[in-house]
Structures are given as structure tokens and as C-alpha cells.
Amino acid sequence: MANNHFTILANLPDIDTFIEQNKLAFLYISREGCSVCHGLLPQVEKLMENYPEIATAHIKAEQVEEVAGRFSIFTVPVLLLFVEGKEYLREARIVHMDLFQEKLEQIYSHVVGAN
């Protein structure tokens, strides 16, 4: 099993740096007590093992209250993919993993394939 464990980011400067420093940056934003968040995280972690070029991070919204305003988040979980600092993909609350994977695959093959 790949050790693609998500980096825990606990403040906005770290989040901004993470997005800036990684060509492909993925954020998983959740909250304590959110059963959907906890159920989805292992599925997302497993899926992301297929995309080694994507840097992955987990943000616990209760630890970084400003994250909601920074990314206009109204519900959790939120999955965000940034390409060179720009948001390319956003999924929230009810995430259909097959559709998410299709979108992710398109972006990934385009960006990584272009190298």
C-alpha cells in the first residue's frame, strides 16, 4: 500500500503554502462529528493512491475556522483540487466517487501528461 497519507494542515498560511508549492494540490476539508466526512475519507485516500503527482492534505474545519471563508465552504466534506494554484475541481457534501474519479482522471492526465 502506498503511503499517501494526507498531510494535516492546521492554519491558513500552511494551506496557502501547500497550494503554492505543489503543482497539483488536493484538499480534503471535514469537520468532527460529520459521519459523511469520516465515511468518505478512506475512499478518497485509497483513490488518491492512483495519483502520485497530487499532493494531498486534510483540513479539519473546526481547527481552521477561517477555511470556510477562504474557500467559500458552506458544508462538509469538501474536496478541492488545485492546479498551479487555481481551483479546478470542487465536490461537496454528497460525493459520487465514480464521477469524482472521472473528473480527477481528466485533469490529472491533461496536467501530468503535458509534462
C-alpha positions as CSV (number, residue, x, y, z in Angstrom):
1,M,0.0,0.0,0.0
2,A,1.3,3.4,-1.0
3,N,1.9,5.7,2.0
4,N,-0.1,8.5,0.5
5,H,-1.4,9.7,3.9
6,F,-2.8,13.2,3.9
7,T,-0.8,16.0,5.4
8,I,-2.7,17.7,8.2
9,L,-2.8,21.5,7.7
10,A,-3.9,23.5,10.7
11,N,-3.7,27.1,9.6
12,L,-4.3,29.3,6.5
13,P,-0.6,30.2,5.9
14,D,0.2,26.5,5.7
15,I,-2.7,25.9,3.4
16,D,-1.7,28.7,1.1
17,T,1.9,27.5,1.0
18,F,0.8,23.9,0.3
19,I,-1.3,25.1,-2.7
20,E,1.5,27.3,-3.9
21,Q,4.3,24.8,-3.6
22,N,2.5,21.8,-5.3
23,K,1.6,21.9,-8.9
24,L,-1.3,19.6,-8.1
25,A,-2.7,20.1,-4.6
26,F,-5.7,18.3,-3.2
27,L,-7.5,19.4,0.0
28,Y,-10.0,17.3,1.9
29,I,-11.9,19.5,4.3
30,S,-14.0,17.9,7.0
31,R,-15.4,18.5,10.5
32,E,-15.6,16.5,13.7
33,G,-18.9,14.7,14.1
34,C,-19.6,14.6,10.4
35,S,-20.4,10.9,9.6
36,V,-20.2,11.6,5.8
37,C,-16.7,13.1,6.2
38,H,-15.4,10.1,8.2
39,G,-17.0,7.6,5.8
40,L,-15.7,9.3,2.7
41,L,-12.1,9.9,3.8
42,P,-10.8,6.3,3.5
43,Q,-12.4,6.0,0.0
44,V,-10.7,9.3,-1.1
45,E,-7.4,8.3,0.4
46,K,-7.5,5.0,-1.5
47,L,-8.4,6.7,-4.7
48,M,-5.6,9.3,-4.4
49,E,-3.0,6.5,-4.2
50,N,-3.6,6.2,-8.0
51,Y,-2.4,9.8,-8.5
52,P,1.1,10.0,-7.1
53,E,1.7,13.5,-8.6
54,I,-1.0,15.0,-6.5
55,A,0.0,16.4,-3.0
56,T,-2.8,15.6,-0.6
57,A,-3.8,17.4,2.6
58,H,-6.6,17.2,5.2
59,I,-8.0,20.2,6.9
60,K,-10.2,19.9,10.0
61,A,-12.6,22.9,9.7
62,E,-13.0,23.2,13.4
63,Q,-9.2,23.8,13.8
64,V,-9.1,26.3,10.9
65,E,-12.3,28.3,11.2
66,E,-11.1,30.8,8.5
67,V,-11.0,28.0,5.9
68,A,-14.8,28.3,5.3
69,G,-14.4,32.0,4.3
70,R,-11.2,31.4,2.4
71,F,-12.7,28.8,0.1
72,S,-16.4,29.7,0.3
73,I,-17.4,26.5,2.1
74,F,-20.9,26.1,3.3
75,T,-21.0,22.3,4.0
76,V,-18.6,19.5,4.6
77,P,-16.9,17.4,3.3
78,V,-15.4,19.5,0.6
79,L,-12.8,18.1,-1.9
80,L,-10.8,20.7,-3.7
81,L,-8.2,20.2,-6.4
82,F,-5.8,23.0,-7.4
83,V,-3.7,23.0,-10.5
84,E,-0.8,25.6,-10.2
85,G,-2.7,27.5,-7.5
86,K,-6.0,27.6,-9.4
87,E,-9.1,25.7,-8.2
88,Y,-10.0,23.2,-10.9
89,L,-12.3,20.7,-9.1
90,R,-14.7,21.1,-6.2
91,E,-17.0,18.4,-4.8
92,A,-19.1,18.9,-1.6
93,R,-21.3,17.0,0.8
94,I,-22.6,14.1,-1.3
95,V,-19.6,13.0,-3.5
96,H,-20.2,10.4,-6.2
97,M,-16.8,8.7,-6.2
98,D,-17.1,7.4,-9.8
99,L,-17.9,10.9,-11.1
100,F,-15.2,12.4,-9.0
101,Q,-12.7,9.9,-10.3
102,E,-13.7,10.6,-13.9
103,K,-13.2,14.4,-13.4
104,L,-9.9,13.8,-11.5
105,E,-8.6,11.5,-14.2
106,Q,-9.3,14.0,-16.9
107,I,-7.5,16.8,-15.1
108,Y,-4.6,14.6,-14.0
109,S,-4.0,13.1,-17.4
110,H,-4.1,16.5,-19.0
111,V,-1.7,18.1,-16.5
112,V,0.7,15.2,-15.9
113,G,0.5,14.1,-19.5
114,A,1.5,17.5,-20.6
115,N,4.9,17.2,-18.8
